[in-house]
Each structure stands twice: as structure tokens, then as C-alpha cells.
Amino acid sequence: MLIRPAAFGDDEAIWAMLEPVFRAGDTYAIDPDISQADAIAYWTAPAKSTFVVESDGAVLGTYYLVRNTQGGGSHVCNCGFVTATAARGRGVAQAMLDHALEEAGRQGFRAMQFNFVVETNAGAIRLWERAGFETVGRLPRAFRHPDLGYVDARVMWKDLAFRPHTAP
């Protein structure tokens, strides 16, 4: 698998992955009726570093990395991940997360935070926890799941620059 920065020519492949995820409305707090143009603009906004995963010329996944907030919190990044339906179970999400953690360090971020992990997104939660993310907060009934109604969302955090305190 090759992970590279997304290019203008990747828009159709990115949309092919985003559309079913956004339309399902069960993992992202995105309007399920979002247009292709608006979805691509959201995913590849200038403030974001957007990447794609390729194998044998096929795009298997995409993720973005972005500063979570400004000012005193500008050392914390946020990411969004989507794997092509046909590529699930092939290690694409793990490869993207590994790359994102390395890229976050290269860009100087000291922590990564997922602001709104839908409680029913068990695969993502399992992956984040295996990578050392902690649930640091819960937003009760913050997400309206299309099948299950109101479910919790988690705030998940990983310190990228942890250095244990040592006495002088």
C-alpha cells in the first residue's frame, strides 16, 4: 500500500468512498444529503492535509489531518478516515492511522483528538483504543443514529508527546 497526498485527480475516487459513508448517516455528523462538491470541499479543505491509500492503482482509503483548534489548542490535531467498502478488513484503516500519527508528529502536533466518535462505530473505537487513544469524554445522546435513535458520542485523545515527569 502506498499512502500519498491527495491530488485534484483523486476527487472522484474520494467521492466514491465518502458518498456511501455520508449517505448512511451512521458514523459522521455530516448531512447525509451533502452534494459531491460540498463533500470534496469539506474533505480536502485548504487547512487540511488530505491523503489517499493506493494499491495496484486503486484508491482504497482516504484521510485528512487538520489542526483541531487555534490559539492555545493549536498543538492538537484531528483526523477523519474513510476506507473503501471493498477494502475493509485489509488493514487500510490501520495503515492510515499509523501514517496519520507519524504525519502529525512531522507537522509538530503534540496530541490527536477525535471530537465526535459515534458510540456504535465499534470498529473505529477498537482501532483507536488499540493505538492508545483514551475516551476522555462522553456526549450523551449527541448523535441521532438513523436506525438506533440518539446514541452517545465519545471524545478520544492520544498524547503524541508524552514525556513522564522526572524529579530534578
N, C-alpha and C positions, 0 to 999 in steps of 0.2 A: 504494500500500500504506500502510496505517495501522498503526503499532505502538503499542499501548496496554497499560496494566497489565491483567493478567488479573482477571476478576471471577468471583464464585461461579457465575454462569450459563454460564461457559465450560467447566465441568468435563467435560461430555460431548464437546465438540469437542477438548479437550486429550486426553482418554482415547482418542478415535478416532485421534489421531496417535501417542500413546505406545504403545498396545497392539501394533500390528504391529512396532514397533521393539523393544520389550522382549521380545515373544514370539520374535522372530527370534534374539535372544541373540547377535548378532554384532558389536555396537558398544558396548553399555552393560553394565557389570558389575552388572546387576540380575537378580534371579531371574526367569527367563522365565515363571514361573507366578504372578507378583505379581498380587494382586487389583486391581480397579479402584480401590477405596477406598484401598488402600495406595499405589498408583501416584500417585494425585492428591495424597494426603497428602505423599508424598515430593517431588513436583514443585512443590507450592505451599506448602511448609512456611513457617511464620511468619518464619523467619530469611531467607527468600529473597524477592527481588523477581522476580515472575514476570510475563512479558509474552506477548501474543499478537499475531500479524500478521493483519490482515484485508484483504480486498479484495472489494468488492461484497457485503459481508455474510457472506462465507465466511472461516473461520479457516484460514489457510494454514501457520502455523508457531507455535511457542512456544519461549520460552527462559526460563531463570532465571539470576539473578546472586546470588551469595552470598559472604560472607566465607569465604576458604579455611581459615583457622585463627584462633586467638585470640592474645592477647598480642603478642609481638614480631613476629608474622607477620600481624597483623590488617590490614595495609595491602595485602594481596594478595587478589584475588577469584578466583572460579572460576565457570564457567558450564556449563550444559547446553543443547543445542539439538536440536530435532526439527522437521523440515519434513514437512508432509502429503505422502503419496506422490504424489497427483495434482498437487502444486505444485512438484515437484522440477524443477530446470533453469530456473526462472523468476526467480532472483535473490533468493529468500526468505531463504536462509541468509546470503547476503552482507548483505542489509538488516538481519537480526537481529544479525550480528556488528558491523556499523557502529554500530547502536543500542547494543549492549552496551558497546562501547568508549567511546562518549560517556557512557552512563549510569554506567559505572564511574568515569569522571573526575568526573562530577557528585556521585557518592557519596564521593569523596575517595580512591579506591583508587589506588595508585601502580604496581600491576602486575596482570596477569591470568595465571593459570596453569591449564592443563588437566592434571589429575593423571594421567589414565589414557586416552590416546588409542590405541585398538587399531590396531596396525600395518596391518591390512588395510582400515582405513577411509580409503581413498585420497582420497576427495572432501573429507573434513574436513581431512585433513593438507594437501592442496593449498590449501584456503581459508585455513587458519591461517597457512601459510607465506607466501602472497601478502600477508597482512595484517601480516607482520613477526614472527610467532612463530618462536622457535627451539626446536629439540629440545635440551633441556638434560640429558636423562637417558633411559635405556632400561631397561626392566624385562624381562629375558629370560624368555620363555615365561610371562609373568604372566597371560595371558588364555587361557582354554580356549574356542576358537572351535568352534561346533557342527559345522563341516564340515572345518576345517583343523587341528584339534587345538590344541596350545599355540603361541601366537604372542606376539611382543613387544608391549609397550605403551610408549608414549612419554610423557614429561613435557615439555610445551611451555609456553613462557614468553614474555611480552611486557612490557617495561618501559613503563609509561604515563607516567612522569615523568622520563625520561632527560634529564639536562642534562650536556652534556660538561664535564669538569673543565677549568677555566681557571686558569692560574697567577695568583697575586695581583699 
